[in-house]
Amino acid sequence: MTITDAPAETRPAHRPRLTRTLLIWLLVVPAVVWFVIRAFGLEGGRMIQGIAFTPYVALWSLIPALVALLARRWGAAAVAVLTAFGLAMGVVPRALPNLDRGPADGVTLTVMTANLLFGGADPAAVVRLVRENDVAVLAVQEFTEPARDGLRAAGLEELLPHHEFAAEPGASGSGLYSRFPITAPASHRTDGGFLQSYGTITPPGAGPVLVESVHPLAPAVPESFGGWRSDLAGQPAADPEGTPRILVGDFNATLDHKLLRDLIKTGYRDAAETTGEGLIGTWGPYDGDLIPPVTIDHVLVDERIGVRDISVHGVKNSDHRAVVAALTLPEAK
């Protein structure tokens, strides 16, 4: 008699247990792989896009940990718990205000970034946010000539009369508006083909500050992945001995992308993470797309600049939300 002919009560009892163990490991392994990719900056190919959703994976990773614990699969449970903890350590601090927000005393400057979605965002909505939040510097991306004209008609240049325009059709244009004169205004084109406007401002009572409207190429398709990497790697590092910088715009990257983390480590602080608002989505479903929100619009400030507050606001007819940051600049020496 073969084993398959044996009575049911004599068949091996370990098979269902083995199957359950295998299924649990199949739940655990994807979170482990995700953690390794995120921790060591191994994102490549489509994972460049996927890694942006790490906060959701961190939350999901609690499920295999709980399942393994309830099933008393202690090996799988240990791995799952450590993985969930590791992902949490990368994500949770963004929701906790930092004790160190930088200098609290100095000159207040409020900056704002807004991606205009091929120039189609509602000009009145943008101007209203500038007025209501007392914004002194506005960086815009996907800035077109019709957008420039619409913002002018809506009264933006009455509030922020100084500017650097690098308007182009499509998504590559950039602009910088300021309440204060801009020294040496200019723009440069990234390797990926997008323009970034920049210039130096000197608010009354403060020293000079260099502000740049940031917009690396979006990693939308495989053909753009190389340009995205090059553009992020090419963003100006902080210079502790030079003029303090503010990088503000659509970085097309979250804090789960190693290239952005590496840029911050040169001497910046992320305003949203500093204030505990780092998990508020800025891109995704805001124009109707069924995409979970992710945080790809940032205000990075030199560590010599303090962060007082940050807020995120919807902009009609844009797939991005505007980010407004109240900062503290060093006083002039």
Rosetta silent file (secondary structure, phi, psi, omega in degrees, C-alpha in Angstrom):
SEQUENCE: MTITDAPAETRPAHRPRLTRTLLIWLLVVPAVVWFVIRAFGLEGGRMIQGIAFTPYVALWSLIPALVALLARRWGAAAVAVLTAFGLAMGVVPRALPNLDRGPADGVTLTVMTANLLFGGADPAAVVRLVRENDVAVLAVQEFTEPARDGLRAAGLEELLPHHEFAAEPGASGSGLYSRFPITAPASHRTDGGFLQSYGTITPPGAGPVLVESVHPLAPAVPESFGGWRSDLAGQPAADPEGTPRILVGDFNATLDHKLLRDLIKTGYRDAAETTGEGLIGTWGPYDGDLIPPVTIDHVLVDERIGVRDISVHGVKNSDHRAVVAALTLPEAK
SCORE:     score description
SCORE:     0.000 S_00000001
   1 L     0.000  129.993  177.054    0.000    0.000    0.000 S_00000001
   2 L   -80.939  167.460 -178.482    1.395    3.436   -0.926 S_00000001
   3 H   -63.744  -28.892 -179.916    1.220    6.410    1.348 S_00000001
   4 H   -74.308  -17.368  177.776   -1.531    7.896   -0.776 S_00000001
   5 H   -91.793   -4.348 -176.633   -3.627    4.789   -0.156 S_00000001
   6 L   -69.639  152.721  174.996   -3.244    5.003    3.600 S_00000001
   7 L   -57.321  151.388 -175.290   -6.207    5.868    5.779 S_00000001
   8 H   -55.556  -36.222 -175.128   -6.605    9.593    6.387 S_00000001
   9 H   -71.896  -13.161 -178.872   -5.672    9.216   10.054 S_00000001
  10 H  -103.948   -3.795  179.019   -2.272    7.761    9.156 S_00000001
  11 L   -68.615  154.325 -179.363   -1.258   10.335    6.514 S_00000001
  12 L   -56.698  131.312 -176.939    1.539   12.729    7.452 S_00000001
  13 L   -89.084   -7.911 -174.097    0.150   15.471    9.708 S_00000001
  14 H   -83.359  -10.620 -174.909    2.917   17.924    9.034 S_00000001
  15 H   -64.253  -48.775  177.833    1.790   18.912    5.538 S_00000001
  16 H   -59.312  -38.953  179.740   -0.877   21.494    6.555 S_00000001
  17 H   -64.466  -42.963  178.865    1.571   22.977    9.053 S_00000001
  18 H   -62.961  -39.836  179.571    4.290   23.192    6.409 S_00000001
  19 H   -64.337  -43.034  179.371    1.865   24.837    4.000 S_00000001
  20 H   -64.163  -40.760  178.961    0.848   27.446    6.584 S_00000001
  21 H   -62.416  -43.155  178.705    4.467   28.177    7.391 S_00000001
  22 H   -62.091  -43.315  179.637    5.264   28.638    3.711 S_00000001
  23 H   -62.743  -39.014  178.989    2.322   30.990    3.245 S_00000001
  24 H   -64.728  -43.217  177.744    3.410   33.080    6.220 S_00000001
  25 H   -63.544  -34.325  177.029    6.934   33.385    4.825 S_00000001
  26 H   -65.105  -26.876  173.516    5.442   34.438    1.511 S_00000001
  27 H   -75.478  -37.864 -173.381    3.790   37.291    3.404 S_00000001
  28 H   -75.236  -42.100 -170.283    6.968   38.218    5.255 S_00000001
  29 H   -59.130  -43.823 -179.471    9.513   38.161    2.429 S_00000001
  30 H   -57.632  -39.540  178.512    8.153   41.083    0.310 S_00000001
  31 H   -66.325  -37.136  177.810    8.383   43.437    3.289 S_00000001
  32 H   -63.111  -47.102  179.558   11.927   42.249    3.976 S_00000001
  33 H   -60.732  -42.729  179.963   12.966   42.867    0.377 S_00000001
  34 H   -61.614  -43.577  179.692   11.348   46.306    0.451 S_00000001
  35 H   -60.423  -44.694 -179.113   13.176   47.171    3.664 S_00000001
  36 H   -62.521  -44.288  179.853   16.539   46.138    2.214 S_00000001
  37 H   -61.770  -44.547 -178.139   15.973   48.159   -0.959 S_00000001
  38 H   -68.852  -44.460 -174.710   14.934   51.242    1.004 S_00000001
  39 H   -65.077  -37.249 -175.280   17.639   50.970    3.665 S_00000001
  40 L  -104.393    8.684  176.982   20.526   50.591    1.246 S_00000001
  41 L    62.646   41.056 -176.099   19.230   52.830   -1.536 S_00000001
  42 L   -93.944   11.269 -177.724   18.978   49.984   -4.030 S_00000001
  43 L   -61.291  129.235  178.248   15.916   51.365   -5.809 S_00000001
  44 L  -151.104  160.547 -178.739   16.224   50.856   -9.533 S_00000001
  45 L    59.097 -140.681 -178.340   13.844   50.424  -12.439 S_00000001
  46 L   -65.590  -17.341  177.533   10.214   50.650  -11.438 S_00000001
  47 H   -68.858  -16.183  172.008   11.220   50.564   -7.761 S_00000001
  48 H   -59.537  -41.885  176.408   12.275   54.196   -8.200 S_00000001
  49 H   -74.216  -44.849 -173.855    8.553   54.883   -8.413 S_00000001
  50 H   -62.537  -36.687 -173.499    7.547   52.195   -5.933 S_00000001
  51 H   -63.591  -19.968  177.925    9.834   53.292   -3.111 S_00000001
  52 H   -63.162  -20.886 -177.007    7.835   56.519   -2.823 S_00000001
  53 H   -97.209   19.547 -179.408    5.030   54.457   -1.280 S_00000001
  54 H   -54.261  -39.932  178.531    7.185   53.139    1.583 S_00000001
  55 H   -56.535  -34.661  178.463    4.944   54.676    4.311 S_00000001
  56 H   -72.252  -38.016  177.704    2.092   52.474    3.082 S_00000001
  57 H   -67.005  -37.550  177.880    4.333   49.405    3.000 S_00000001
  58 H   -59.852  -41.614  177.723    5.523   50.194    6.532 S_00000001
  59 H   -67.523  -43.153  179.945    1.931   50.124    7.709 S_00000001
  60 H   -63.597  -31.159 -176.065    1.190   46.925    5.758 S_00000001
  61 L   -62.744  -15.560  176.349    4.282   45.225    7.235 S_00000001
  62 H   -69.841  -26.307 -176.980    2.453   45.006   10.557 S_00000001
  63 H   -66.869  -54.132  177.857    0.079   42.446    9.033 S_00000001
  64 H   -61.159  -32.225  177.252    2.618   39.638    8.342 S_00000001
  65 H   -64.018  -44.781 -179.835    4.180   40.308   11.747 S_00000001
  66 H   -66.918  -43.018  179.614    0.818   39.897   13.464 S_00000001
  67 H   -60.569  -45.350 -179.023   -0.099   36.813   11.406 S_00000001
  68 H   -64.176  -38.944  178.694    3.229   35.147   12.192 S_00000001
  69 H   -66.375  -44.010 -179.920    2.867   35.881   15.890 S_00000001
  70 H   -65.731  -32.357  179.692   -0.684   34.542   16.034 S_00000001
  71 L   -85.336   -3.410  179.660    0.386   31.409   14.151 S_00000001
  72 L    58.880   38.197  171.084    3.387   30.967   16.497 S_00000001
  73 L   -95.512   87.521 -164.396    5.835   30.779   13.654 S_00000001
  74 H   -67.148  -35.093  177.828    8.560   32.299   15.767 S_00000001
  75 H   -64.494  -49.288  178.622   11.278   32.502   13.118 S_00000001
  76 H   -64.525  -37.560  179.807    9.031   34.260   10.636 S_00000001
  77 H   -63.638  -42.008 -179.938    7.620   36.415   13.427 S_00000001
  78 H   -62.304  -45.183  179.494   11.083   37.574   14.490 S_00000001
  79 H   -64.712  -43.621 -177.757   12.004   38.542   10.931 S_00000001
  80 H   -65.157  -41.768 -179.787    8.648   40.242   10.345 S_00000001
  81 H   -65.754  -44.218  178.528    8.788   42.240   13.579 S_00000001
  82 H   -63.428  -38.077  178.291   12.342   43.409   12.912 S_00000001
  83 H   -65.370  -46.156  178.959   11.357   44.379    9.362 S_00000001
  84 H   -61.129  -40.131  178.789    8.321   46.330   10.551 S_00000001
  85 H   -64.307  -43.748 -179.898   10.483   48.053   13.157 S_00000001
  86 H   -62.119  -43.907  177.558   13.113   48.942   10.559 S_00000001
  87 H   -64.657  -39.514  179.243   10.537   50.415    8.181 S_00000001
  88 H   -63.080  -37.955 -179.374    8.934   52.323   11.048 S_00000001
  89 H   -64.617  -26.670  177.356   12.280   53.826   12.013 S_00000001
  90 H   -83.735  -21.081 -171.782   12.542   55.267    8.512 S_00000001
  91 H  -108.856  -47.327 -171.561    8.992   56.609    8.397 S_00000001
  92 H   -58.970  -38.831 -179.147    7.652   57.483   11.864 S_00000001
  93 H   -55.991  -22.879  179.425   10.184   60.266   12.673 S_00000001
  94 H   -68.133  -20.869 -179.843    8.628   62.347    9.893 S_00000001
  95 H   -96.417    5.059 -177.873    5.461   62.598   11.973 S_00000001
  96 L  -117.765  123.659  179.838    7.321   63.709   15.115 S_00000001
  97 L   -59.870  137.612  177.263    8.491   67.332   15.528 S_00000001
  98 L   -75.454  145.406  174.251   12.253   67.655   15.851 S_00000001
  99 L   -69.215  -31.841  179.797   13.675   69.188   18.993 S_00000001
 100 L  -101.567  103.824  176.500   16.142   71.048   16.786 S_00000001
 101 L  -101.844    8.142 -176.467   14.338   73.325   14.342 S_00000001
 102 L    87.365 -173.321 -177.283   17.349   75.542   13.834 S_00000001
 103 L   -56.809  135.900  177.819   17.668   79.163   14.983 S_00000001
 104 L   -96.049  -19.338 -178.388   14.513   80.616   16.533 S_00000001
 105 L  -106.750  137.924  179.904   15.704   84.220   16.468 S_00000001
 106 L   152.317 -152.660 -176.713   16.234   86.176   13.286 S_00000001
 107 E  -101.986  127.300 -179.291   14.279   87.478   10.306 S_00000001
 108 E   -77.169  134.533  175.085   11.078   85.696    9.295 S_00000001
 109 E  -137.104  126.261  177.729   10.748   84.655    5.642 S_00000001
 110 E  -106.188  125.551 -179.223    7.797   82.718    4.252 S_00000001
 111 E  -118.422  158.219 -178.474    8.379   80.727    1.068 S_00000001
 112 E  -145.676  144.406  172.451    5.997   78.700   -1.071 S_00000001
 113 E  -122.104  142.685  178.652    6.264   76.181   -3.883 S_00000001
 114 E  -146.604  121.294  171.476    3.537   75.342   -6.392 S_00000001
 115 E   -87.120  125.362 -169.591    3.642   72.966   -9.344 S_00000001
 116 L   -93.034    5.179  177.290    1.242   74.419  -11.923 S_00000001
 117 L    51.967   75.847 -179.314    0.537   71.203  -13.898 S_00000001
 118 L    57.831   28.241  178.557    1.578   72.274  -17.404 S_00000001
 119 L    80.509    4.840 -172.949    0.685   75.841  -16.468 S_00000001
 120 L   -92.900   -0.441  179.786   -3.000   75.007  -15.968 S_00000001
 121 L   -63.684  151.159 -177.279   -3.357   75.658  -12.223 S_00000001
 122 L   -67.312  114.299 -178.598   -5.860   78.329  -11.236 S_00000001
 123 H   -58.924  -38.979 -178.403   -3.917   81.643  -11.008 S_00000001
 124 H   -63.258  -36.194  179.265   -6.398   83.135   -8.544 S_00000001
 125 H   -66.227  -40.861  178.933   -5.899   80.180   -6.190 S_00000001
 126 H   -64.388  -47.398 -178.443   -2.123   80.618   -6.259 S_00000001
 127 H   -63.901  -38.017  178.913   -2.329   84.377   -5.644 S_00000001
 128 H   -61.739  -41.647  178.018   -4.818   83.862   -2.827 S_00000001
 129 H   -64.498  -40.002  177.768   -2.403   81.507   -1.047 S_00000001
 130 H   -61.092  -45.514 -177.241    0.428   84.008   -1.458 S_00000001
 131 H   -68.565  -47.029 -174.625   -1.694   86.804   -0.001 S_00000001
 132 H   -69.166  -26.790 -177.364   -3.249   84.809    2.853 S_00000001
 133 L  -104.924    8.638  178.208    0.062   83.322    3.995 S_00000001
 134 L    53.540   44.699 -178.130    2.146   86.486    3.580 S_00000001
 135 L   -71.840  132.403 -179.842    4.459   84.646    1.191 S_00000001
 136 L  -102.950  -23.323  178.916    7.603   86.595    0.318 S_00000001
 137 E  -137.121  128.023  179.486    9.160   84.117   -2.131 S_00000001
 138 E  -122.106  127.314  173.233    7.256   81.851   -4.537 S_00000001
 139 E  -108.658  131.532  179.175    8.820   79.082   -6.613 S_00000001
 140 E  -124.293  145.275  176.639    6.740   77.631   -9.439 S_00000001
 141 E  -122.291  164.373 -173.032    7.326   74.601  -11.625 S_00000001
 142 L    52.488   49.944 -172.274    5.720   73.557  -14.924 S_00000001
 143 L   -96.083  118.587 -177.908    5.641   77.284  -15.600 S_00000001
 144 L  -114.400  168.425  177.791    4.386   78.340  -19.022 S_00000001
 145 H   -63.937  -41.928  174.467    3.858   81.717  -20.676 S_00000001
 146 H   -60.160  -35.769  177.075    0.046   81.465  -20.316 S_00000001
 147 H   -65.086  -42.086  177.443    0.590   80.714  -16.610 S_00000001
 148 H   -58.877  -45.910 -178.617    2.830   83.773  -16.309 S_00000001
 149 H   -66.262  -39.162  179.365    0.185   85.942  -17.951 S_00000001
 150 H   -66.362  -40.433  178.212   -2.581   84.485  -15.806 S_00000001
 151 H   -66.722  -37.405  177.403   -0.651   85.077  -12.581 S_00000001
 152 H   -63.678  -45.602 -179.664    0.090   88.641  -13.662 S_00000001
 153 H   -64.376  -30.082  179.913   -3.583   89.288  -14.381 S_00000001
 154 L   -80.515   -4.769  174.097   -4.509   87.827  -10.986 S_00000001
 155 L    98.500   13.823 -176.661   -2.228   90.370   -9.280 S_00000001
 156 H   -64.214  -39.977 -175.481    0.772   88.265   -8.299 S_00000001
 157 H   -73.701  -11.074  171.361    3.363   90.791   -9.465 S_00000001
 158 H   -75.711  -31.124  178.599    1.765   93.445   -7.273 S_00000001
 159 H   -85.861  -39.860 -176.971    2.569   91.261   -4.267 S_00000001
 160 L  -128.235   84.930 -169.857    5.876   89.869   -5.523 S_00000001
 161 L   -77.440  -14.963 -176.906    7.262   92.375   -8.037 S_00000001
 162 E  -102.313  142.658 -172.600   10.718   90.839   -8.533 S_00000001
 163 E  -159.105  164.048  169.633   11.115   87.690  -10.582 S_00000001
 164 E  -133.055  115.010 -176.756   13.126   85.314  -12.720 S_00000001
 165 E  -105.180  132.334  171.055   11.117   83.721  -15.521 S_00000001
 166 E  -136.910   64.003 -174.765   12.112   80.606  -17.433 S_00000001
 167 L   -80.568  138.811  176.310    8.737   79.785  -18.968 S_00000001
 168 L  -147.510  154.826  173.425    8.382   76.952  -21.486 S_00000001
 169 L   -64.005  153.434  176.544    5.514   74.869  -22.869 S_00000001
 170 L    83.920 -141.165 -172.352    4.881   71.569  -21.111 S_00000001
 171 L  -104.755   -2.524 -168.111    6.468   70.598  -17.808 S_00000001
 172 L   -89.841  -10.315 -175.651    9.987   72.000  -18.094 S_00000001
 173 L   -74.437  160.894 -176.849    9.435   75.685  -17.236 S_00000001
 174 E  -148.007  154.078  178.322   10.363   77.329  -13.955 S_00000001
 175 E  -152.582  154.253  178.359    9.816   80.630  -12.195 S_00000001
 176 E  -138.544  124.101  177.764   10.815   82.517   -9.068 S_00000001
 177 E  -115.067  146.302 -178.051    8.891   85.475   -7.606 S_00000001
 178 E  -147.081  146.212  172.361   10.082   87.628   -4.716 S_00000001
 179 L   -73.428  -25.393 -175.381    8.969   90.557   -2.599 S_00000001
 180 L  -108.622  155.017  178.202   12.610   91.612   -2.442 S_00000001
 181 L   -55.309  144.861  179.054   15.041   92.394   -5.257 S_00000001
 182 E  -106.336  121.141  177.287   16.751   89.342   -6.744 S_00000001
 183 E   -86.533  133.987  178.213   20.486   89.590   -7.266 S_00000001
 184 E    51.152   53.156  177.674   21.894   87.773  -10.302 S_00000001
 185 E   -67.063  141.071 -178.833   18.628   86.096  -11.315 S_00000001
 186 E  -163.869  179.824  174.618   19.157   83.243  -13.748 S_00000001
 187 E  -146.648  156.481  175.467   18.084   79.732  -14.622 S_00000001
 188 E  -136.177  154.345 -179.017   19.862   76.559  -15.650 S_00000001
 189 E   -99.455  130.689  179.059   18.723   73.446  -17.459 S_00000001
 190 L   -75.280  168.097  177.242   19.193   70.096  -15.751 S_00000001
 191 L   -59.197  -31.651  179.973   20.555   67.046  -17.540 S_00000001
 192 L   -77.084   -8.492  175.210   16.979   65.780  -17.724 S_00000001
 193 L   104.492   -2.430 -179.963   15.904   68.900  -19.625 S_00000001
 194 L   -89.679  150.072  177.496   13.992   70.834  -16.949 S_00000001
 195 E   -93.314  146.303  175.437   14.743   74.465  -16.072 S_00000001
 196 E  -131.410  116.568  178.789   15.432   75.676  -12.541 S_00000001
 197 E   -83.715  147.710  179.633   15.216   79.395  -11.735 S_00000001
 198 E  -155.228  167.500  177.543   17.343   80.839   -8.959 S_00000001
 199 E   176.219  168.923 -179.021   18.653   84.047   -7.468 S_00000001
 200 E  -107.547  131.720  176.547   19.863   85.685   -4.272 S_00000001
 201 E  -117.095  156.558  177.992   17.590   87.771   -2.065 S_00000001
 202 L  -136.640   85.561  178.357   18.449   89.951    0.943 S_00000001
 203 L   -61.673  150.182 -179.531   15.396   90.636    3.124 S_00000001
 204 L   -54.464  129.273  178.466   15.718   93.691    5.400 S_00000001
 205 L    88.053  -10.915 -177.933   17.748   92.821    8.479 S_00000001
 206 E  -111.403  164.443  172.599   18.951   89.491    7.089 S_00000001
 207 L   -82.227  174.541 -179.727   22.001   88.392    5.187 S_00000001
 208 L   -66.908  146.206  178.681   21.823   87.195    1.584 S_00000001
 209 E  -136.310  132.704  177.947   20.073   83.893    0.846 S_00000001
 210 E   -93.435  125.763 -178.393   20.184   81.943   -2.415 S_00000001
 211 E  -117.687  136.027  179.750   16.796   80.497   -3.421 S_00000001
 212 E  -133.490  135.698  175.311   16.263   77.944   -6.198 S_00000001
 213 E   -86.053  109.902 -170.188   13.091   76.517   -7.736 S_00000001
 214 E   -94.932  136.442  175.912   13.863   72.801   -7.915 S_00000001
 215 L  -159.692   81.328  173.345   12.376   70.405  -10.464 S_00000001
 216 L   -64.681  158.780  175.891   14.293   67.250  -11.428 S_00000001
 217 L   -57.651  136.508  179.197   12.988   65.190  -14.311 S_00000001
 218 L   -73.653  137.513  177.743   10.086   62.991  -13.195 S_00000001
 219 L   -82.816   58.677 -172.671   10.815   59.217  -13.209 S_00000001
 220 L   -78.099  -33.574 -178.435    7.589   58.612  -15.103 S_00000001
 221 L  -137.585  158.919 -178.441    8.898   56.071  -17.639 S_00000001
 222 H   -53.003  -33.193 -178.918   12.054   53.915  -17.842 S_00000001
 223 H   -65.882  -18.489 -178.458   13.592   56.297  -20.361 S_00000001
 224 H   -99.477   -2.799 -175.996   13.564   59.074  -17.739 S_00000001
 225 H   -62.350  -42.058  179.921   15.118   57.121  -14.867 S_00000001
 226 H   -63.249  -43.061  178.385   18.677   58.124  -15.803 S_00000001
 227 H   -64.407  -38.184  177.490   17.767   61.795  -16.080 S_00000001
 228 H   -60.858  -47.338  179.441   15.993   61.652  -12.730 S_00000001
 229 H   -61.045  -46.052 -178.305   19.085   60.224  -11.053 S_00000001
 230 H   -63.685  -41.553 -178.041   21.369   62.754  -12.704 S_00000001
 231 H   -66.983  -42.225  179.053   19.123   65.692  -11.847 S_00000001
 232 H   -67.426  -43.492  179.536   18.786   64.762   -8.182 S_00000001
 233 H   -64.069  -25.532 -177.668   22.491   64.043   -7.838 S_00000001
 234 L   -89.397   -1.009  177.332   23.203   67.414   -9.472 S_00000001
 235 L   -64.562  144.429 -174.312   21.207   69.546   -7.027 S_00000001
 236 L   -65.464  127.655  176.517   23.483   72.017   -5.227 S_00000001
 237 L   -70.110  155.364  174.476   24.896   70.724   -1.990 S_00000001
 238 L   -65.596  145.682 -179.747   24.731   72.908    1.097 S_00000001
 239 L  -123.517   97.047 -176.003   27.825   75.056    1.581 S_00000001
 240 L   -59.110  -22.165 -178.294   28.457   75.783    5.283 S_00000001
 241 L   -97.725   -8.814 -176.056   31.062   78.403    4.347 S_00000001
 242 L  -107.413 -162.898  179.294   29.047   80.084    1.584 S_00000001
 243 L   -67.718  131.108  177.720   25.713   81.823    1.168 S_00000001
 244 L   -58.228  143.487 -178.272   22.868   79.894    2.847 S_00000001
 245 E  -114.851  150.130  167.990   20.609   78.127    0.340 S_00000001
 246 E  -126.023  119.373  175.016   16.918   77.334    0.190 S_00000001
 247 E  -104.715  119.908 -173.540   15.901   74.645   -2.292 S_00000001
 248 E  -136.958  129.062  179.382   12.148   74.698   -2.798 S_00000001
 249 E   158.577 -160.939  179.637   10.039   72.854   -5.329 S_00000001
 250 E   -95.002  100.526 -176.145    8.892   69.574   -6.807 S_00000001
 251 L   -82.856   -8.364 -175.789   11.793   67.188   -6.164 S_00000001
 252 L    50.437   35.604  179.519    9.995   64.183   -7.672 S_00000001
 253 L  -157.309  148.468  174.961   11.389   62.229   -4.724 S_00000001
 254 L  -105.573  176.265  178.239   10.387   61.389   -1.185 S_00000001
 255 L   -70.629   -1.681  173.942   12.539   60.987    1.894 S_00000001
 256 L   -89.500   -6.934  175.581   12.622   57.269    1.091 S_00000001
 257 L   -88.118  125.663 -174.989   14.798   57.952   -1.971 S_00000001
 258 H   -61.303  -36.861 -178.683   18.468   57.725   -1.069 S_00000001
 259 H   -61.147  -37.301  177.228   19.514   60.477   -3.480 S_00000001
 260 H   -71.486  -41.519  177.542   17.301   62.975   -1.648 S_00000001
 261 H   -61.100  -39.705  179.021   18.514   61.781    1.749 S_00000001
 262 H   -64.365  -38.746  177.797   22.100   62.172    0.557 S_00000001
 263 H   -62.458  -45.356 -179.525   21.391   65.751   -0.573 S_00000001
 264 H   -61.901  -36.847 -178.519   19.918   66.620    2.827 S_00000001
 265 H   -65.346  -15.341  178.461   22.949   65.164    4.594 S_00000001
 266 L   -71.797  -11.559  178.090   25.166   67.769    2.936 S_00000001
 267 L   136.206   24.370  175.978   23.769   70.340    5.370 S_00000001
 268 E  -107.828  166.312  164.980   20.056   70.881    4.794 S_00000001
 269 E  -127.077  140.507  176.648   16.977   70.256    6.888 S_00000001
 270 E   -84.364  121.345 -172.684   13.630   69.252    5.377 S_00000001
 271 H   -60.634  -41.269 -177.917   11.066   71.739    6.664 S_00000001
 272 H   -68.275  -44.490  178.346    8.166   69.271    6.774 S_00000001
 273 H   -63.130  -38.110 -178.315   10.127   66.558    8.551 S_00000001
 274 H   -62.025  -36.483 -177.090   11.482   69.125   11.009 S_00000001
 275 H   -93.833    2.026 -178.975    7.985   70.191   12.058 S_00000001
 276 L    80.633   19.299  179.937    6.512   66.671   12.152 S_00000001
 277 L  -112.143   21.736 -171.567    4.483   67.185    8.968 S_00000001
 278 L   -74.737   -3.931  178.550    6.615   64.978    6.754 S_00000001
 279 L  -106.446    6.025  177.505    3.891   62.462    5.936 S_00000001
 280 L   -76.103  124.473 -178.216    1.405   64.946    4.479 S_00000001
 281 L   -67.859  144.312  177.016    0.921   64.102    0.807 S_00000001
 282 L  -122.809  -11.265  178.381    1.709   66.716   -1.818 S_00000001
 283 E  -144.203  146.026  177.352    1.120   64.761   -5.059 S_00000001
 284 L   149.861  -99.473 -170.253   -1.281   62.044   -6.123 S_00000001
 285 H   -90.641    9.247 -166.381   -5.059   62.186   -6.250 S_00000001
 286 H   -75.255  -11.354  172.046   -5.499   65.955   -6.374 S_00000001
 287 H  -116.821   19.018  175.282   -6.496   66.100  -10.025 S_00000001
 288 L   104.559  -10.443  178.896   -8.573   62.915   -9.921 S_00000001
 289 L   -68.398  141.718 -179.709   -5.898   60.245  -10.399 S_00000001
 290 L   -87.303   66.806 -179.452   -6.359   57.160   -8.232 S_00000001
 291 L  -122.899  128.152  176.446   -2.860   57.363   -6.746 S_00000001
 292 L   -58.817  139.523 -177.704   -2.199   57.287   -2.977 S_00000001
 293 L   -61.318  140.525  172.885   -0.726   60.632   -1.872 S_00000001
 294 E  -132.633  163.409 -173.912    3.042   60.858   -1.583 S_00000001
 295 L  -107.065   94.989 -178.477    5.314   63.675   -0.414 S_00000001
 296 L  -116.980   -4.046  175.931    7.512   64.828   -3.292 S_00000001
 297 E  -101.578  129.383 -171.184    7.343   68.626   -2.862 S_00000001
 298 E  -137.470  158.229  167.145    9.846   69.915   -0.335 S_00000001
 299 E  -120.985  109.251  177.129   11.423   72.955    1.244 S_00000001
 300 E  -103.653  129.848 -177.667   15.066   72.234    2.074 S_00000001
 301 E  -124.905  144.960  173.031   16.864   74.902    4.073 S_00000001
 302 E   -52.526  144.017 -177.235   20.473   75.386    5.057 S_00000001
 303 L   -63.661  -13.214  174.771   21.026   74.268    8.656 S_00000001
 304 L   -80.007   -5.671  179.887   21.787   77.898    9.546 S_00000001
 305 L  -105.791  135.327  179.165   18.121   78.669    8.782 S_00000001
 306 E   -90.542  158.203  178.005   15.366   77.845   11.260 S_00000001
 307 E  -115.935  118.786  179.944   11.954   76.339   10.503 S_00000001
 308 E   -91.324  -45.852 -173.194    8.980   77.869   12.303 S_00000001
 309 E  -161.917  160.795  175.342    6.004   76.271   10.610 S_00000001
 310 E  -147.289  147.439  177.238    4.821   74.524    7.466 S_00000001
 311 E  -145.596  156.185 -177.153    1.434   74.021    5.843 S_00000001
 312 E  -124.946  135.989 -171.657    0.116   72.271    2.736 S_00000001
 313 E  -136.798  140.043  174.872   -2.713   73.625    0.573 S_00000001
 314 E   -69.033  147.038  177.004   -4.736   72.413   -2.379 S_00000001
 315 L  -126.845  119.194 -177.391   -4.412   74.289   -5.669 S_00000001
 316 L   -57.682  133.973  176.733   -7.322   74.096   -8.099 S_00000001
 317 L    71.778   21.068  173.582   -6.472   72.383  -11.411 S_00000001
 318 L  -125.758  150.641  175.831   -3.117   71.051  -10.218 S_00000001
 319 L   -89.931    2.300  176.371   -2.099   67.513   -9.262 S_00000001
 320 E  -114.373  156.244  169.998    0.204   68.967   -6.594 S_00000001
 321 E  -102.175  146.742  178.175   -0.532   70.751   -3.357 S_00000001
 322 E   -76.084  143.322  176.714    1.334   73.944   -2.503 S_00000001
 323 E  -113.568  127.575  179.736    3.787   73.866    0.389 S_00000001
 324 E  -117.518  127.628 -178.485    4.218   76.998    2.524 S_00000001
 325 E  -128.105  128.947  173.790    7.090   77.241    5.011 S_00000001
 326 E   -94.962  121.687 -172.598    7.769   79.987    7.553 S_00000001
 327 E  -119.292  164.548  174.911   11.520   80.219    8.098 S_00000001
 328 E  -120.226  114.550 -179.489   13.948   82.162   10.282 S_00000001
 329 E   -90.126  149.685  174.648   16.935   83.690    8.485 S_00000001
 330 L   -62.488  142.325  176.724   20.185   84.671   10.189 S_00000001
 331 E   -71.006  153.525  178.919   20.413   88.376   10.909 S_00000001
 332 L   -64.369  141.290  179.404   22.864   90.442    8.905 S_00000001
 333 L   -90.533    0.000    0.000   26.274   90.715   10.481 S_00000001
